[in-house]
Amino acid sequence: MYSFQINDKVAIVTGASKGIGESIARFLADAGANIVLSSRKQADLDALAVEMREQGSEVSAIAAHVGDRAQLRELVEKTIDTYGGVDILVNNAAANPHYGPTLEFPESAFDKIMQVNVQSVLELTKLVQPSMKARGGGSIVNISSIAGLTPDPGLGMYSVSKAALNMLTKVLAKELGADGIRVNAVCPGLIKTKFSQALWEDEKTLARFTKHLPIARMGTVEEIARITLFLASPASGYCTGGIYTADGGTTI
Ligand SMILES: NC(=O)c1ccc[n+]([C@@H]2O[C@H](COP(=O)([O-])OP(=O)(O)OC[C@H]3O[C@@H](n4cnc5c(N)ncnc54)[C@H](O)[C@@H]3O)[C@@H](O)[C@H]2O)c1
């Protein structure tokens, strides 16, 4: 049955305690999946898990810093112990340690941004691939950014990291297709979350970003969750290696 239903599939969502990741977790749960919520703080995840269980979802909460390989290994091992495998991985957690000219990007922050935004995706993919392959396939969705397609002012190295993530998405899609594993990326434009607060909390700054867009407003977390559900589900069965913008037309 080719549909948006993902009944009984097992999905790990990183950066799931708030913002886009939280919304993705809720949409995947509503579509029938067993959800493993992950982000850095266990207490935040536990509170969300309790709320989602009250709404009838099957949810576990496992904290992991995506920059820490041992914690990522534990995340995948605990998921497999609990649910028997992994079918869907949403790599949503990301960091932006610097805002300003790229030549002033702190040397010490280079490894961090590449580790959190790029290397963690490679690590988690390595960890889930054997299980996905054994279960006949899977879907990996990387939450990237339109900053990875055109440089965002003040966010130079973030743009570089997301461009690397877009290429990693294509590389992994080519290499994992034979295992039945699809790999796609979503590139959001400006979405109202804590991450982007500096860009929307002041109305004039926000208008500068949005007034020339074909869809002249910022996006919502639900609008990113819907395309992520499409890519996670059998509805997108012939899609792999795709870089999908959801940006109100910002990049036209
Ligand atoms: N908000 C936007 O306008 C926008 C635009 C383009 C792309 N994005 C991308 O969307 C994704 C989610 O962003 P958001 O706006 O929802 O951010 P957010 O700040 O609202 O939420 C980020 C989530 O990631 C978690 N997280 C952060 N660092 C982590 C780490 N090292 N390990 C584990 N978890 C970590 C946080 O705890 C939180 O759950 C990111 O990949 C971001 O680059 C956001």
The ligand as an SDF file (V2000), in Angstrom:
LIG
                    3D

 44 48  0  0  0  0  0  0  0  0999 V2000
   14.1890   27.6120   11.8510 N   0  0  0  0  0  0  0  0  0  0  0  0
   14.6100   27.8970   10.6420 C   0  0  0  0  0  0  0  0  0  0  0  0
   14.3330   28.9940   10.0920 O   0  0  0  0  0  0  0  0  0  0  0  0
   15.4200   26.8910    9.8700 C   0  0  0  0  0  0  0  0  0  0  0  0
   15.7140   27.1780    8.5230 C   0  0  0  0  0  0  0  0  0  0  0  0
   16.4510   26.2680    7.7850 C   0  0  0  0  0  0  0  0  0  0  0  0
   16.8880   25.0960    8.3780 C   0  0  0  0  0  0  0  0  0  0  0  0
   16.6010   24.8380    9.6840 N   0  0  0  0  0  0  0  0  0  0  0  0
   17.0980   23.5630   10.2320 C   0  0  0  0  0  0  0  0  0  0  0  0
   16.0420   22.8910   10.9010 O   0  0  0  0  0  0  0  0  0  0  0  0
   16.5860   22.0750   11.9340 C   0  0  0  0  0  0  0  0  0  0  0  0
   15.8460   22.3050   13.2310 C   0  0  0  0  0  0  0  0  0  0  0  0
   15.9440   23.6670   13.5890 O   0  0  0  0  0  0  0  0  0  0  0  0
   14.8680   24.4110   14.5060 P   0  0  0  0  0  0  0  0  0  0  0  0
   14.6510   25.7370   13.8790 O   0  0  0  0  0  0  0  0  0  0  0  0
   13.7300   23.5310   14.8050 O   0  0  0  0  0  0  0  0  0  0  0  0
   15.7580   24.6120   15.8280 O   0  0  0  0  0  0  0  0  0  0  0  0
   15.3720   24.6310   17.3820 P   0  0  0  0  0  0  0  0  0  0  0  0
   16.4610   25.4030   18.0390 O   0  0  0  0  0  0  0  0  0  0  0  0
   13.9560   25.0720   17.5880 O   0  0  0  0  0  0  0  0  0  0  0  0
   15.4790   23.0970   17.7900 O   0  0  0  0  0  0  0  0  0  0  0  0
   16.6940   22.4220   17.6480 C   0  0  0  0  0  0  0  0  0  0  0  0
   16.5970   21.0590   18.2830 C   0  0  0  0  0  0  0  0  0  0  0  0
   17.8590   20.4040   18.1370 O   0  0  0  0  0  0  0  0  0  0  0  0
   18.3620   20.0320   19.4130 C   0  0  0  0  0  0  0  0  0  0  0  0
   19.8120   20.0720   19.3610 N   0  0  0  0  0  0  0  0  0  0  0  0
   20.6050   21.1500   19.1430 C   0  0  0  0  0  0  0  0  0  0  0  0
   21.9070   20.7740   19.1790 N   0  0  0  0  0  0  0  0  0  0  0  0
   21.9210   19.4360   19.4010 C   0  0  0  0  0  0  0  0  0  0  0  0
   22.9440   18.4700   19.5580 C   0  0  0  0  0  0  0  0  0  0  0  0
   24.2330   18.8090   19.4910 N   0  0  0  0  0  0  0  0  0  0  0  0
   22.6000   17.1830   19.7840 N   0  0  0  0  0  0  0  0  0  0  0  0
   21.3060   16.8230   19.8650 C   0  0  0  0  0  0  0  0  0  0  0  0
   20.2890   17.6940   19.7480 N   0  0  0  0  0  0  0  0  0  0  0  0
   20.5920   18.9810   19.5180 C   0  0  0  0  0  0  0  0  0  0  0  0
   17.7230   21.0120   20.3740 C   0  0  0  0  0  0  0  0  0  0  0  0
   17.7100   20.5230   21.6940 O   0  0  0  0  0  0  0  0  0  0  0  0
   16.3150   21.1030   19.7770 C   0  0  0  0  0  0  0  0  0  0  0  0
   15.5710   19.9570   20.1200 O   0  0  0  0  0  0  0  0  0  0  0  0
   18.0800   22.3790   11.9800 C   0  0  0  0  0  0  0  0  0  0  0  0
   18.7640   21.3960   11.2260 O   0  0  0  0  0  0  0  0  0  0  0  0
   18.1820   23.7240   11.2720 C   0  0  0  0  0  0  0  0  0  0  0  0
   19.4540   23.9100   10.6770 O   0  0  0  0  0  0  0  0  0  0  0  0
   15.8820   25.7030   10.4440 C   0  0  0  0  0  0  0  0  0  0  0  0
  1  2  1  0
  2  3  2  0
  2  4  1  0
  4  5  1  0
  4 44  2  0
  5  6  2  0
  6  7  1  0
  7  8  2  0
  8  9  1  0
  8 44  1  0
  9 10  1  0
  9 42  1  0
 10 11  1  0
 11 12  1  0
 11 40  1  0
 12 13  1  0
 13 14  1  0
 14 15  2  0
 14 16  1  0
 14 17  1  0
 17 18  1  0
 18 19  2  0
 18 20  1  0
 18 21  1  0
 21 22  1  0
 22 23  1  0
 23 24  1  0
 23 38  1  0
 24 25  1  0
 25 26  1  0
 25 36  1  0
 26 27  1  0
 26 35  1  0
 27 28  2  0
 28 29  1  0
 29 30  1  0
 29 35  2  0
 30 31  1  0
 30 32  2  0
 32 33  1  0
 33 34  2  0
 34 35  1  0
 36 37  1  0
 36 38  1  0
 38 39  1  0
 40 41  1  0
 40 42  1  0
 42 43  1  0
M  CHG  2   8   1  16  -1
M  END
$$$$
